[in-house]
Structures are given as C-alpha cells and as structure tokens.
Amino acid sequence: MRAPTASLEPEAAASHRTTNGTWQAHLLLAGALLAQTPAVLANDFPTLARIEYVEECQRAHPGPPFEMRSKCSCALDHIAGQVRYDEFDTLKTASDAMSIGGERGGALRDNPSIRPWIAKLKELQSQAAKACFLEPLK
C-alpha cells in the first residue's frame, strides 16, 4: 500500500505547473507594460496644455473648426511623441518670451542661449505640420 503523500504527488505537480505558468504570465504582462512605458511617458502632456496648444493652433490656422481641431490635435500628438512635456514647456516658454515688449523682452531677445530652443520648437512644429497636413506657419 502506498503512503498517503504518494497520492498527492500528481496534485502537487499540477499545482507547481499552475504556479509556474502564472508566474510566466505575470512576467509576460510586466514586460508588455514596460515596453509601453516610452509611449506613455511621451504623452505626459497635461490636458490643459493640450487644449491651449490646440486653441492656439486653430487661431493660427483658420479653417473649418472640426478639421482644424483634428489637425491641430494631431500636431500636438506628433510633438508629444518627440519630446516630454517638461522639455516642450521650456521650448514654448522661450518662444513665447520673444513677444514680450520693452526692456524685459529685449533681455530675452538678445540672449543667444535661448535661440536653439526656439529653433527646436519651430522644427518640431514644422515636422508636425507636415505629418498632420497643416499649412506651414509663416
């Protein structure tokens, strides 16, 4: 006669296979989530920043509201795929600062260190305009 533990061996083996399979499934899921992390990080733009960009874009590109809203949203999605929000915010702030009048604005306009940021933003916007069928800004 067999010992009682001998009859439990197939159940223990099945339990081990299930645990091992579950562990592998968890590892696969974790890998899939980590693979998507760059895309998630690339789209870290806050909702308000997205709305402001799309509204500004629509003012700069007059046309049918639904079409331009779609194209401008596409443009921001394209930019968000290229840079993180904190970098975009820096680039946009430097660009917006160029329109400040008077001496304060002159100090910024005369500062050569912000020119590469403005050039980078213009390049990102140009690429986005091409990708989303927006007329280039003049």
C-alpha positions as CSV (number, residue, x, y, z in Angstrom):
1,M,0.0,0.0,0.0
2,R,1.2,3.5,-0.8
3,A,1.7,6.2,1.7
4,P,-1.0,9.0,1.6
5,T,1.6,11.5,0.4
6,A,2.2,9.5,-2.8
7,S,-1.4,10.1,-3.9
8,L,-0.9,13.8,-3.6
9,E,2.1,14.0,-5.8
10,P,0.2,14.5,-9.1
11,E,-1.9,17.2,-7.5
12,A,1.3,18.9,-6.2
13,A,2.9,18.6,-9.6
14,A,-0.2,20.2,-11.2
15,S,-0.1,22.9,-8.6
16,H,3.5,23.6,-9.4
17,R,2.8,23.8,-13.1
18,T,-0.1,26.2,-12.5
19,T,2.1,28.4,-10.2
20,N,4.9,28.3,-12.8
21,G,2.5,29.2,-15.6
22,T,1.0,32.0,-13.6
23,W,4.5,33.3,-12.8
24,Q,5.4,33.3,-16.5
25,A,2.1,35.1,-17.4
26,H,2.9,37.8,-14.8
27,L,6.4,38.2,-16.2
28,L,5.0,38.5,-19.7
29,L,2.4,41.1,-18.6
30,A,5.1,43.1,-16.8
31,G,7.3,43.0,-19.9
32,A,4.4,44.2,-22.1
33,L,3.7,47.1,-19.7
34,L,7.4,48.1,-19.6
35,A,7.5,48.0,-23.4
36,Q,4.8,50.6,-23.5
37,T,6.4,52.9,-20.9
38,P,8.2,55.2,-23.5
39,A,4.9,55.8,-25.3
40,V,3.2,56.7,-22.0
41,L,6.0,59.0,-21.0
42,A,6.0,60.6,-24.4
43,N,2.3,61.6,-23.9
44,D,2.7,63.2,-20.4
45,F,1.2,66.5,-21.6
46,P,-1.5,67.8,-19.2
47,T,-5.0,68.2,-20.6
48,L,-4.9,72.0,-20.1
49,A,-1.7,72.3,-22.0
50,R,-3.2,70.2,-24.9
51,I,-6.3,72.4,-25.0
52,E,-4.2,75.6,-25.0
53,Y,-2.0,74.3,-27.8
54,V,-4.9,73.2,-30.0
55,E,-6.7,76.5,-29.5
56,E,-3.6,78.5,-30.4
57,C,-3.0,76.3,-33.4
58,Q,-6.6,76.8,-34.6
59,R,-6.2,80.6,-34.3
60,A,-3.0,80.4,-36.4
61,H,-4.6,78.1,-39.0
62,P,-8.1,79.3,-39.8
63,G,-10.5,76.8,-41.4
64,P,-13.4,74.5,-40.7
65,P,-13.4,74.0,-36.9
66,F,-13.7,70.2,-36.8
67,E,-11.0,69.8,-39.4
68,M,-8.6,72.2,-37.8
69,R,-9.2,70.8,-34.3
70,S,-8.4,67.4,-35.7
71,K,-5.3,68.6,-37.5
72,C,-4.0,70.6,-34.5
73,S,-4.6,67.7,-32.1
74,C,-2.7,65.5,-34.5
75,A,0.2,68.0,-34.5
76,L,0.4,68.1,-30.7
77,D,0.3,64.3,-30.6
78,H,3.2,64.3,-33.1
79,I,5.2,66.7,-30.9
80,A,4.3,64.8,-27.8
81,G,5.8,61.7,-29.4
82,Q,9.1,63.5,-29.9
83,V,9.6,65.4,-26.6
84,R,8.4,65.1,-23.0
85,Y,6.1,67.8,-21.6
86,D,8.8,69.5,-19.4
87,E,11.0,70.0,-22.5
88,F,8.1,71.2,-24.6
89,D,7.1,73.6,-21.9
90,T,10.7,75.1,-21.8
91,L,10.7,75.4,-25.6
92,K,7.3,77.0,-25.7
93,T,8.1,79.4,-22.8
94,A,11.3,80.5,-24.6
95,S,9.3,81.1,-27.8
96,D,6.5,83.0,-26.1
97,A,9.0,85.2,-24.3
98,M,10.2,86.6,-27.6
99,S,7.0,88.5,-27.9
100,I,7.5,90.4,-24.6
101,G,7.9,94.1,-25.4
102,G,10.2,96.6,-23.9
103,E,13.4,96.1,-22.0
104,R,12.4,92.9,-20.3
105,G,11.7,91.4,-23.8
106,G,14.9,92.8,-25.1
107,A,16.9,91.0,-22.5
108,L,15.4,87.7,-23.7
109,R,15.6,88.5,-27.4
110,D,19.2,89.4,-27.1
111,N,20.0,86.2,-25.2
112,P,21.7,83.8,-27.6
113,S,21.3,80.8,-25.3
114,I,17.5,80.5,-26.0
115,R,17.8,80.6,-29.8
116,P,18.5,76.9,-30.1
117,W,15.3,76.2,-28.0
118,I,13.2,78.3,-30.3
119,A,14.7,76.7,-33.4
120,K,14.0,73.3,-31.9
121,L,10.3,74.2,-31.3
122,K,10.0,75.5,-34.8
123,E,11.5,72.3,-36.2
124,L,9.1,70.2,-34.1
125,Q,6.1,72.3,-35.3
126,S,7.2,72.1,-38.9
127,Q,7.5,68.3,-38.7
128,A,4.1,68.1,-37.0
129,A,2.5,70.3,-39.7
130,K,3.8,68.1,-42.4
131,A,2.7,64.9,-40.7
132,C,-0.8,66.3,-40.0
133,F,-1.4,68.2,-43.2
134,L,-1.3,71.7,-41.7
135,E,-0.2,74.6,-43.8
136,P,3.2,75.8,-42.5
137,L,3.2,78.9,-40.4
138,K,4.9,81.9,-41.9
